[in-house]
Amino acid sequence: MTHAHHRSTGMSRIRIGNRHYSLPASRIARTVIGIALIIGGVLGFLPVLGFWMIPLGLFVLSVDFPLVRRWRRRWTVAFGLWLMRRYPQLGKRLGFNGTRDRPRRRRLSVSRAGKRLARPK
């Protein structure tokens, strides 16, 4: 299936490395699955469940919640940079190209709020 087909059918997708995974079209179903994975991950000390379920649940929730999406994106960029420094061949195989710089922080503007510049007389 192409990317355009997923858009037209309303299916959500998540990309991890070079792989794309389809998620349910219903936002409620995605939210329930994400929360269930996180709860299962918290109970990771029990048999069958595992701590690996927590990040997977966050990935699923990141489709619908901007805050979680920002966390996922920051983590993905940081992990990709680390992977390209330590294991460049593996990083390339997983889809990280290593050409992106770190996200730049916003710079403060020259004129700060509350301070007025003196007018020349």
N, CA, C and O atoms as CSV, one atom per row, in Angstrom:
chain,resi,resn,atom,element,x,y,z
A,1,MET,N,N,0.840,-1.181,0.000
A,1,MET,CA,C,0.000,0.000,0.000
A,1,MET,C,C,0.882,1.241,0.000
A,1,MET,O,O,1.918,1.291,0.663
A,2,THR,N,N,0.467,2.187,-0.722
A,2,THR,CA,C,1.238,3.427,-0.769
A,2,THR,C,C,0.776,4.367,0.328
A,2,THR,O,O,-0.267,4.165,0.949
A,3,HIS,N,N,1.572,5.390,0.550
A,3,HIS,CA,C,1.246,6.373,1.583
A,3,HIS,C,C,-0.068,7.077,1.262
A,3,HIS,O,O,-0.858,7.349,2.166
A,4,ALA,N,N,-0.312,7.376,-0.017
A,4,ALA,CA,C,-1.545,8.073,-0.418
A,4,ALA,C,C,-2.775,7.204,-0.122
A,4,ALA,O,O,-3.829,7.723,0.243
A,5,HIS,N,N,-2.637,5.886,-0.281
A,5,HIS,CA,C,-3.766,5.007,-0.012
A,5,HIS,C,C,-4.141,5.062,1.466
A,5,HIS,O,O,-5.325,5.059,1.804
A,6,HIS,N,N,-3.159,5.109,2.338
A,6,HIS,CA,C,-3.455,5.188,3.766
A,6,HIS,C,C,-4.161,6.491,4.096
A,6,HIS,O,O,-5.062,6.510,4.935
A,7,ARG,N,N,-3.770,7.570,3.454
A,7,ARG,CA,C,-4.431,8.849,3.708
A,7,ARG,C,C,-5.879,8.816,3.263
A,7,ARG,O,O,-6.758,9.316,3.965
A,8,SER,N,N,-6.136,8.228,2.099
A,8,SER,CA,C,-7.498,8.239,1.579
A,8,SER,C,C,-8.417,7.333,2.393
A,8,SER,O,O,-9.616,7.601,2.470
A,9,THR,N,N,-7.889,6.265,3.006
A,9,THR,CA,C,-8.736,5.378,3.788
A,9,THR,C,C,-8.860,5.833,5.227
A,9,THR,O,O,-9.662,5.275,5.976
A,10,GLY,N,N,-8.095,6.825,5.634
A,10,GLY,CA,C,-8.181,7.334,6.990
A,10,GLY,C,C,-7.375,6.528,7.994
A,10,GLY,O,O,-7.473,6.780,9.195
A,11,MET,N,N,-6.584,5.570,7.540
A,11,MET,CA,C,-5.788,4.763,8.445
A,11,MET,C,C,-4.592,5.580,8.927
A,11,MET,O,O,-4.002,6.348,8.167
A,12,SER,N,N,-4.250,5.404,10.181
A,12,SER,CA,C,-3.085,6.068,10.728
A,12,SER,C,C,-1.898,5.129,10.613
A,12,SER,O,O,-2.032,3.908,10.696
A,13,ARG,N,N,-0.745,5.726,10.423
A,13,ARG,CA,C,0.484,4.944,10.307
A,13,ARG,C,C,1.515,5.530,11.244
A,13,ARG,O,O,1.496,6.719,11.560
A,14,ILE,N,N,2.413,4.671,11.678
A,14,ILE,CA,C,3.531,5.120,12.478
A,14,ILE,C,C,4.786,4.523,11.856
A,14,ILE,O,O,4.796,3.369,11.427
A,15,ARG,N,N,5.832,5.320,11.814
A,15,ARG,CA,C,7.078,4.885,11.198
A,15,ARG,C,C,8.121,4.684,12.286
A,15,ARG,O,O,8.363,5.574,13.101
A,16,ILE,N,N,8.731,3.513,12.292
A,16,ILE,CA,C,9.838,3.207,13.195
A,16,ILE,C,C,10.972,2.709,12.311
A,16,ILE,O,O,10.911,1.613,11.755
A,17,GLY,N,N,12.009,3.536,12.193
A,17,GLY,CA,C,13.100,3.204,11.276
A,17,GLY,C,C,12.600,3.249,9.847
A,17,GLY,O,O,12.005,4.241,9.428
A,18,ASN,N,N,12.835,2.187,9.096
A,18,ASN,CA,C,12.368,2.109,7.707
A,18,ASN,C,C,11.010,1.440,7.578
A,18,ASN,O,O,10.486,1.321,6.470
A,19,ARG,N,N,10.435,1.005,8.678
A,19,ARG,CA,C,9.183,0.266,8.621
A,19,ARG,C,C,7.998,1.158,8.970
A,19,ARG,O,O,8.100,2.058,9.804
A,20,HIS,N,N,6.892,0.892,8.326
A,20,HIS,CA,C,5.641,1.609,8.588
A,20,HIS,C,C,4.623,0.603,9.108
A,20,HIS,O,O,4.476,-0.492,8.566
A,21,TYR,N,N,3.926,0.993,10.166
A,21,TYR,CA,C,2.922,0.128,10.768
A,21,TYR,C,C,1.579,0.832,10.738
A,21,TYR,O,O,1.477,2.016,11.061
A,22,SER,N,N,0.548,0.092,10.347
A,22,SER,CA,C,-0.806,0.644,10.312
A,22,SER,C,C,-1.436,0.538,11.691
A,22,SER,O,O,-1.227,-0.434,12.417
A,23,LEU,N,N,-2.204,1.550,12.033
A,23,LEU,CA,C,-2.943,1.584,13.292
A,23,LEU,C,C,-4.429,1.687,12.980
A,23,LEU,O,O,-4.799,2.055,11.865
A,24,PRO,N,N,-5.281,1.368,13.943
A,24,PRO,CA,C,-6.723,1.493,13.700
A,24,PRO,C,C,-7.113,2.926,13.321
A,24,PRO,O,O,-6.485,3.888,13.764
A,25,ALA,N,N,-8.139,3.053,12.510
A,25,ALA,CA,C,-8.586,4.373,12.064
A,25,ALA,C,C,-9.273,5.144,13.184
A,25,ALA,O,O,-9.288,6.375,13.160
A,26,SER,N,N,-9.833,4.457,14.150
A,26,SER,CA,C,-10.562,5.098,15.236
A,26,SER,C,C,-9.596,5.659,16.285
A,26,SER,O,O,-8.721,4.951,16.783
A,27,ARG,N,N,-9.772,6.935,16.606
A,27,ARG,CA,C,-8.921,7.564,17.615
A,27,ARG,C,C,-9.130,6.912,18.977
A,27,ARG,O,O,-8.177,6.744,19.738
A,28,ILE,N,N,-10.351,6.551,19.283
A,28,ILE,CA,C,-10.644,5.909,20.568
A,28,ILE,C,C,-9.922,4.563,20.664
A,28,ILE,O,O,-9.356,4.237,21.708
A,29,ALA,N,N,-9.939,3.789,19.589
A,29,ALA,CA,C,-9.263,2.487,19.589
A,29,ALA,C,C,-7.756,2.668,19.777
A,29,ALA,O,O,-7.133,1.918,20.529
A,30,ARG,N,N,-7.167,3.656,19.101
A,30,ARG,CA,C,-5.727,3.902,19.265
A,30,ARG,C,C,-5.400,4.313,20.691
A,30,ARG,O,O,-4.398,3.872,21.254
A,31,THR,N,N,-6.249,5.163,21.282
A,31,THR,CA,C,-6.013,5.615,22.651
A,31,THR,C,C,-6.113,4.441,23.624
A,31,THR,O,O,-5.273,4.306,24.514
A,32,VAL,N,N,-7.125,3.593,23.466
A,32,VAL,CA,C,-7.286,2.431,24.347
A,32,VAL,C,C,-6.095,1.487,24.200
A,32,VAL,O,O,-5.580,0.986,25.199
A,33,ILE,N,N,-5.656,1.240,22.976
A,33,ILE,CA,C,-4.509,0.355,22.755
A,33,ILE,C,C,-3.248,0.941,23.391
A,33,ILE,O,O,-2.492,0.224,24.046
A,34,GLY,N,N,-3.023,2.236,23.199
A,34,GLY,CA,C,-1.842,2.888,23.768
A,34,GLY,C,C,-1.827,2.836,25.282
A,34,GLY,O,O,-0.800,2.519,25.882
A,35,ILE,N,N,-2.958,3.144,25.907
A,35,ILE,CA,C,-3.034,3.119,27.368
A,35,ILE,C,C,-2.886,1.686,27.886
A,35,ILE,O,O,-2.219,1.458,28.896
A,36,ALA,N,N,-3.502,0.724,27.200
A,36,ALA,CA,C,-3.378,-0.677,27.618
A,36,ALA,C,C,-1.923,-1.143,27.534
A,36,ALA,O,O,-1.456,-1.874,28.408
A,37,LEU,N,N,-1.209,-0.729,26.495
A,37,LEU,CA,C,0.203,-1.103,26.381
A,37,LEU,C,C,1.034,-0.490,27.508
A,37,LEU,O,O,1.917,-1.148,28.057
A,38,ILE,N,N,0.757,0.752,27.849
A,38,ILE,CA,C,1.508,1.400,28.926
A,38,ILE,C,C,1.206,0.720,30.268
A,38,ILE,O,O,2.124,0.463,31.047
A,39,ILE,N,N,-0.060,0.430,30.542
A,39,ILE,CA,C,-0.416,-0.266,31.788
A,39,ILE,C,C,0.241,-1.645,31.825
A,39,ILE,O,O,0.770,-2.056,32.858
A,40,GLY,N,N,0.208,-2.352,30.708
A,40,GLY,CA,C,0.878,-3.656,30.641
A,40,GLY,C,C,2.376,-3.531,30.855
A,40,GLY,O,O,2.996,-4.410,31.453
A,41,GLY,N,N,2.961,-2.440,30.366
A,41,GLY,CA,C,4.391,-2.227,30.574
A,41,GLY,C,C,4.736,-1.933,32.017
A,41,GLY,O,O,5.787,-2.354,32.501
A,42,VAL,N,N,3.865,-1.215,32.713
A,42,VAL,CA,C,4.091,-0.938,34.133
A,42,VAL,C,C,4.066,-2.256,34.916
A,42,VAL,O,O,4.769,-2.401,35.915
A,43,LEU,N,N,3.269,-3.194,34.466
A,43,LEU,CA,C,3.209,-4.515,35.087
A,43,LEU,C,C,4.198,-5.476,34.433
A,43,LEU,O,O,3.964,-6.684,34.403
A,44,GLY,N,N,5.285,-4.950,33.918
A,44,GLY,CA,C,6.258,-5.729,33.157
A,44,GLY,C,C,6.973,-6.804,33.940
A,44,GLY,O,O,7.587,-7.692,33.347
A,45,PHE,N,N,6.911,-6.748,35.243
A,45,PHE,CA,C,7.574,-7.780,36.048
A,45,PHE,C,C,6.793,-9.094,36.021
A,45,PHE,O,O,7.321,-10.137,36.409
A,46,LEU,N,N,5.535,-9.050,35.562
A,46,LEU,CA,C,4.724,-10.258,35.459
A,46,LEU,C,C,5.076,-11.027,34.189
A,46,LEU,O,O,5.564,-10.436,33.225
A,47,PRO,N,N,4.833,-12.353,34.176
A,47,PRO,CA,C,5.095,-13.118,32.951
A,47,PRO,C,C,4.214,-12.628,31.798
A,47,PRO,O,O,3.120,-12.119,32.040
A,48,VAL,N,N,4.657,-12.768,30.585
A,48,VAL,CA,C,3.995,-12.404,29.329
A,48,VAL,C,C,4.079,-10.900,29.068
A,48,VAL,O,O,4.311,-10.490,27.930
A,49,LEU,N,N,3.898,-10.082,30.083
A,49,LEU,CA,C,3.996,-8.638,29.906
A,49,LEU,C,C,5.463,-8.235,29.985
A,49,LEU,O,O,6.291,-8.981,30.508
A,50,GLY,N,N,5.780,-7.056,29.466
A,50,GLY,CA,C,7.172,-6.618,29.507
A,50,GLY,C,C,7.276,-5.113,29.510
A,50,GLY,O,O,6.352,-4.402,29.114
A,51,PHE,N,N,8.425,-4.641,29.967
A,51,PHE,CA,C,8.667,-3.201,30.016
A,51,PHE,C,C,8.757,-2.590,28.613
A,51,PHE,O,O,8.656,-1.372,28.465
A,52,TRP,N,N,8.945,-3.419,27.588
A,52,TRP,CA,C,8.988,-2.951,26.206
A,52,TRP,C,C,7.643,-2.365,25.771
A,52,TRP,O,O,7.571,-1.648,24.773
A,53,MET,N,N,6.592,-2.667,26.512
A,53,MET,CA,C,5.259,-2.198,26.148
A,53,MET,C,C,5.066,-0.704,26.407
A,53,MET,O,O,4.212,-0.077,25.779
A,54,ILE,N,N,5.851,-0.122,27.325
A,54,ILE,CA,C,5.709,1.302,27.641
A,54,ILE,C,C,6.067,2.171,26.437
A,54,ILE,O,O,5.246,2.993,26.030
A,55,PRO,N,N,7.269,2.025,25.843
A,55,PRO,CA,C,7.557,2.865,24.672
A,55,PRO,C,C,6.625,2.582,23.493
A,55,PRO,O,O,6.293,3.495,22.737
A,56,LEU,N,N,6.204,1.335,23.331
A,56,LEU,CA,C,5.275,1.013,22.248
A,56,LEU,C,C,3.942,1.723,22.453
A,56,LEU,O,O,3.355,2.231,21.497
A,57,GLY,N,N,3.462,1.760,23.696
A,57,GLY,CA,C,2.227,2.489,24.004
A,57,GLY,C,C,2.371,3.979,23.744
A,57,GLY,O,O,1.442,4.618,23.248
A,58,LEU,N,N,3.538,4.539,24.078
A,58,LEU,CA,C,3.780,5.961,23.801
A,58,LEU,C,C,3.820,6.228,22.298
A,58,LEU,O,O,3.338,7.264,21.840
A,59,PHE,N,N,4.389,5.303,21.530
A,59,PHE,CA,C,4.390,5.458,20.070
A,59,PHE,C,C,2.964,5.504,19.528
A,59,PHE,O,O,2.643,6.338,18.682
A,60,VAL,N,N,2.117,4.612,20.016
A,60,VAL,CA,C,0.722,4.582,19.553
A,60,VAL,C,C,-0.001,5.867,19.948
A,60,VAL,O,O,-0.741,6.435,19.145
A,61,LEU,N,N,0.212,6.328,21.182
A,61,LEU,CA,C,-0.443,7.560,21.630
A,61,LEU,C,C,0.078,8.790,20.900
A,61,LEU,O,O,-0.627,9.795,20.806
A,62,SER,N,N,1.295,8.728,20.384
A,62,SER,CA,C,1.879,9.897,19.728
A,62,SER,C,C,1.163,10.271,18.435
A,62,SER,O,O,1.345,11.379,17.931
A,63,VAL,N,N,0.364,9.377,17.898
A,63,VAL,CA,C,-0.394,9.692,16.687
A,63,VAL,C,C,-1.437,10.769,16.984
A,63,VAL,O,O,-1.690,11.631,16.143
A,64,ASP,N,N,-2.038,10.726,18.165
A,64,ASP,CA,C,-3.166,11.607,18.476
A,64,ASP,C,C,-2.857,12.741,19.450
A,64,ASP,O,O,-3.601,13.720,19.500
A,65,PHE,N,N,-1.796,12.634,20.211
A,65,PHE,CA,C,-1.516,13.622,21.237
A,65,PHE,C,C,-0.225,14.375,20.932
A,65,PHE,O,O,0.854,13.781,20.935
A,66,PRO,N,N,-0.327,15.688,20.668
A,66,PRO,CA,C,0.852,16.466,20.272
A,66,PRO,C,C,1.985,16.441,21.301
A,66,PRO,O,O,3.155,16.424,20.918
A,67,LEU,N,N,1.666,16.440,22.584
A,67,LEU,CA,C,2.713,16.428,23.603
A,67,LEU,C,C,3.546,15.144,23.502
A,67,LEU,O,O,4.776,15.193,23.530
A,68,VAL,N,N,2.876,14.013,23.385
A,68,VAL,CA,C,3.575,12.730,23.264
A,68,VAL,C,C,4.320,12.673,21.938
A,68,VAL,O,O,5.407,12.100,21.865
A,69,ARG,N,N,3.746,13.265,20.881
A,69,ARG,CA,C,4.405,13.300,19.570
A,69,ARG,C,C,5.718,14.067,19.649
A,69,ARG,O,O,6.719,13.648,19.067
A,70,ARG,N,N,5.719,15.195,20.370
A,70,ARG,CA,C,6.971,15.967,20.526
A,70,ARG,C,C,8.003,15.163,21.289
A,70,ARG,O,O,9.177,15.169,20.918
A,71,TRP,N,N,7.599,14.462,22.356
A,71,TRP,CA,C,8.535,13.620,23.106
A,71,TRP,C,C,9.124,12.539,22.207
A,71,TRP,O,O,10.327,12.283,22.224
A,72,ARG,N,N,8.243,11.906,21.415
A,72,ARG,CA,C,8.716,10.839,20.523
A,72,ARG,C,C,9.698,11.383,19.490
A,72,ARG,O,O,10.723,10.762,19.208
A,73,ARG,N,N,9.380,12.538,18.933
A,73,ARG,CA,C,10.248,13.113,17.906
A,73,ARG,C,C,11.613,13.487,18.491
A,73,ARG,O,O,12.645,13.214,17.879
A,74,ARG,N,N,11.621,14.108,19.671
A,74,ARG,CA,C,12.893,14.457,20.313
A,74,ARG,C,C,13.714,13.207,20.604
A,74,ARG,O,O,14.924,13.185,20.379
A,75,TRP,N,N,13.052,12.165,21.106
A,75,TRP,CA,C,13.752,10.936,21.416
A,75,TRP,C,C,14.298,10.290,20.144
A,75,TRP,O,O,15.424,9.794,20.131
A,76,THR,N,N,13.500,10.296,19.078
A,76,THR,CA,C,13.932,9.700,17.821
A,76,THR,C,C,15.151,10.420,17.270
A,76,THR,O,O,16.093,9.772,16.813
A,77,VAL,N,N,15.152,11.752,17.306
A,77,VAL,CA,C,16.290,12.522,16.808
A,77,VAL,C,C,17.526,12.247,17.662
A,77,VAL,O,O,18.611,12.013,17.129
A,78,ALA,N,N,17.365,12.274,18.986
A,78,ALA,CA,C,18.498,12.031,19.878
A,78,ALA,C,C,19.041,10.614,19.694
A,78,ALA,O,O,20.255,10.414,19.649
A,79,PHE,N,N,18.143,9.634,19.587
A,79,PHE,CA,C,18.575,8.256,19.389
A,79,PHE,C,C,19.277,8.089,18.044
A,79,PHE,O,O,20.293,7.399,17.957
A,80,GLY,N,N,18.743,8.715,16.999
A,80,GLY,CA,C,19.366,8.632,15.680
A,80,GLY,C,C,20.764,9.230,15.668
A,80,GLY,O,O,21.677,8.667,15.064
A,81,LEU,N,N,20.934,10.367,16.331
A,81,LEU,CA,C,22.263,10.986,16.403
A,81,LEU,C,C,23.242,10.097,17.172
A,81,LEU,O,O,24.387,9.920,16.757
A,82,TRP,N,N,22.783,9.540,18.295
A,82,TRP,CA,C,23.626,8.652,19.069
A,82,TRP,C,C,24.000,7.413,18.257
A,82,TRP,O,O,25.158,6.996,18.245
A,83,LEU,N,N,23.011,6.828,17.578
A,83,LEU,CA,C,23.240,5.625,16.791
A,83,LEU,C,C,24.207,5.881,15.651
A,83,LEU,O,O,25.069,5.047,15.374
A,84,MET,N,N,24.080,7.019,14.985
A,84,MET,CA,C,24.975,7.334,13.868
A,84,MET,C,C,26.401,7.589,14.353
A,84,MET,O,O,27.357,7.312,13.630
A,85,ARG,N,N,26.553,8.113,15.567
A,85,ARG,CA,C,27.900,8.306,16.116
A,85,ARG,C,C,28.532,6.978,16.505
A,85,ARG,O,O,29.704,6.736,16.217
A,86,ARG,N,N,27.753,6.115,17.161
A,86,ARG,CA,C,28.302,4.864,17.687
A,86,ARG,C,C,28.332,3.739,16.657
A,86,ARG,O,O,29.326,3.023,16.543
A,87,TYR,N,N,27.240,3.585,15.907
A,87,TYR,CA,C,27.102,2.466,14.972
A,87,TYR,C,C,26.545,2.972,13.642
A,87,TYR,O,O,25.371,2.749,13.346
A,88,PRO,N,N,27.361,3.644,12.841
A,88,PRO,CA,C,26.834,4.269,11.617
A,88,PRO,C,C,26.212,3.286,10.626
A,88,PRO,O,O,25.216,3.617,9.983
A,89,GLN,N,N,26.772,2.097,10.489
A,89,GLN,CA,C,26.202,1.129,9.543
A,89,GLN,C,C,24.800,0.696,9.976
A,89,GLN,O,O,23.883,0.622,9.158
A,90,LEU,N,N,24.648,0.412,11.259
A,90,LEU,CA,C,23.338,0.024,11.774
A,90,LEU,C,C,22.349,1.174,11.661
A,90,LEU,O,O,21.186,0.967,11.317
A,91,GLY,N,N,22.810,2.382,11.948
A,91,GLY,CA,C,21.952,3.555,11.835
A,91,GLY,C,C,21.428,3.753,10.431
A,91,GLY,O,O,20.256,4.080,10.240
A,92,LYS,N,N,22.292,3.557,9.444
A,92,LYS,CA,C,21.855,3.685,8.044
A,92,LYS,C,C,20.867,2.589,7.677
A,92,LYS,O,O,19.892,2.840,6.970
A,93,ARG,N,N,21.117,1.366,8.158
A,93,ARG,CA,C,20.187,0.265,7.874
A,93,ARG,C,C,18.810,0.504,8.479
A,93,ARG,O,O,17.801,0.070,7.924
A,94,LEU,N,N,18.768,1.204,9.630
A,94,LEU,CA,C,17.497,1.472,10.290
A,94,LEU,C,C,16.813,2.733,9.775
A,94,LEU,O,O,15.703,3.053,10.199
A,95,GLY,N,N,17.465,3.447,8.867
A,95,GLY,CA,C,16.814,4.597,8.251
A,95,GLY,C,C,17.236,5.951,8.777
A,95,GLY,O,O,16.646,6.963,8.401
A,96,PHE,N,N,18.241,5.998,9.638
A,96,PHE,CA,C,18.750,7.284,10.101
A,96,PHE,C,C,19.873,7.696,9.171
A,96,PHE,O,O,20.784,6.916,8.897
A,97,ASN,N,N,19.802,8.941,8.681
A,97,ASN,CA,C,20.833,9.366,7.750
A,97,ASN,C,C,21.934,10.176,8.409
A,97,ASN,O,O,22.993,10.367,7.812
A,98,GLY,N,N,21.715,10.649,9.606
A,98,GLY,CA,C,22.757,11.351,10.344
A,98,GLY,C,C,23.084,12.727,9.827
A,98,GLY,O,O,24.051,13.329,10.294
A,99,THR,N,N,22.318,13.265,8.874
A,99,THR,CA,C,22.624,14.581,8.325
A,99,THR,C,C,21.920,15.692,9.071
A,99,THR,O,O,22.272,16.860,8.906
A,100,ARG,N,N,20.948,15.363,9.878
A,100,ARG,CA,C,20.220,16.405,10.600
A,100,ARG,C,C,21.013,16.870,11.801
A,100,ARG,O,O,21.596,16.068,12.531
A,101,ASP,N,N,21.025,18.149,11.992
A,101,ASP,CA,C,21.643,18.702,13.188
A,101,ASP,C,C,20.662,18.595,14.335
A,101,ASP,O,O,19.493,18.257,14.152
A,102,ARG,N,N,21.159,18.890,15.508
A,102,ARG,CA,C,20.269,18.926,16.667
A,102,ARG,C,C,19.228,20.016,16.456
A,102,ARG,O,O,19.515,21.021,15.806
A,103,PRO,N,N,18.026,19.838,16.992
A,103,PRO,CA,C,17.027,20.900,16.863
A,103,PRO,C,C,17.538,22.182,17.507
A,103,PRO,O,O,18.049,22.167,18.627
A,104,ARG,N,N,17.397,23.274,16.798
A,104,ARG,CA,C,17.890,24.546,17.313
A,104,ARG,C,C,16.885,25.148,18.267
A,104,ARG,O,O,15.674,25.079,18.058
A,105,ARG,N,N,17.413,25.734,19.312
A,105,ARG,CA,C,16.536,26.410,20.261
A,105,ARG,C,C,16.231,27.797,19.734
A,105,ARG,O,O,17.023,28.399,19.009
A,106,ARG,N,N,15.080,28.283,20.110
A,106,ARG,CA,C,14.707,29.628,19.680
A,106,ARG,C,C,15.604,30.646,20.360
A,106,ARG,O,O,15.910,30.534,21.547
A,107,ARG,N,N,16.014,31.623,19.603
A,107,ARG,CA,C,16.833,32.685,20.166
A,107,ARG,C,C,15.931,33.799,20.680
A,107,ARG,O,O,14.860,34.062,20.132
A,108,LEU,N,N,16.381,34.433,21.721
A,108,LEU,CA,C,15.630,35.570,22.223
A,108,LEU,C,C,15.763,36.717,21.242
A,108,LEU,O,O,16.816,36.919,20.637
A,109,SER,N,N,14.703,37.449,21.095
A,109,SER,CA,C,14.763,38.588,20.191
A,109,SER,C,C,15.633,39.686,20.800
A,109,SER,O,O,15.862,39.711,22.010
A,110,VAL,N,N,16.111,40.584,19.958
A,110,VAL,CA,C,16.999,41.648,20.411
A,110,VAL,C,C,16.275,42.577,21.377
A,110,VAL,O,O,16.826,42.956,22.410
A,111,SER,N,N,15.055,42.939,21.045
A,111,SER,CA,C,14.301,43.804,21.952
A,111,SER,C,C,13.460,42.914,22.851
A,111,SER,O,O,12.580,42.199,22.371
A,112,ARG,N,N,13.717,42.952,24.128
A,112,ARG,CA,C,12.999,42.104,25.073
A,112,ARG,C,C,11.739,42.808,25.545
A,112,ARG,O,O,11.686,44.035,25.625
A,113,ALA,N,N,10.757,42.034,25.848
A,113,ALA,CA,C,9.488,42.602,26.309
A,113,ALA,C,C,9.715,43.343,27.622
A,113,ALA,O,O,10.451,42.875,28.490
A,114,GLY,N,N,9.088,44.480,27.753
A,114,GLY,CA,C,9.190,45.250,28.983
A,114,GLY,C,C,10.290,46.272,28.967
A,114,GLY,O,O,10.290,47.169,29.810
A,115,LYS,N,N,11.225,46.184,28.054
A,115,LYS,CA,C,12.306,47.163,27.986
A,115,LYS,C,C,12.115,47.977,26.710
A,115,LYS,O,O,12.082,47.436,25.605
A,116,ARG,N,N,11.993,49.251,26.885
A,116,ARG,CA,C,11.848,50.121,25.719
A,116,ARG,C,C,13.189,50.740,25.398
A,116,ARG,O,O,13.959,51.121,26.280
A,117,LEU,N,N,13.434,50.823,24.137
A,117,LEU,CA,C,14.669,51.477,23.718
A,117,LEU,C,C,14.485,52.992,23.825
A,117,LEU,O,O,13.420,53.529,23.522
A,118,ALA,N,N,15.531,53.652,24.256
A,118,ALA,CA,C,15.461,55.111,24.395
A,118,ALA,C,C,15.398,55.772,23.026
A,118,ALA,O,O,16.153,55.411,22.123
A,119,ARG,N,N,14.507,56.731,22.872
A,119,ARG,CA,C,14.394,57.436,21.599
A,119,ARG,C,C,15.449,58.530,21.510
A,119,ARG,O,O,15.688,59.237,22.489
A,120,PRO,N,N,16.067,58.675,20.381
A,120,PRO,CA,C,17.030,59.762,20.219
A,120,PRO,C,C,16.314,61.104,20.207
A,120,PRO,O,O,15.249,61.233,19.602
A,121,LYS,N,N,16.895,62.121,20.877
A,121,LYS,CA,C,16.262,63.442,20.954
A,121,LYS,C,C,16.810,64.396,19.939
A,121,LYS,O,O,16.378,65.547,19.878
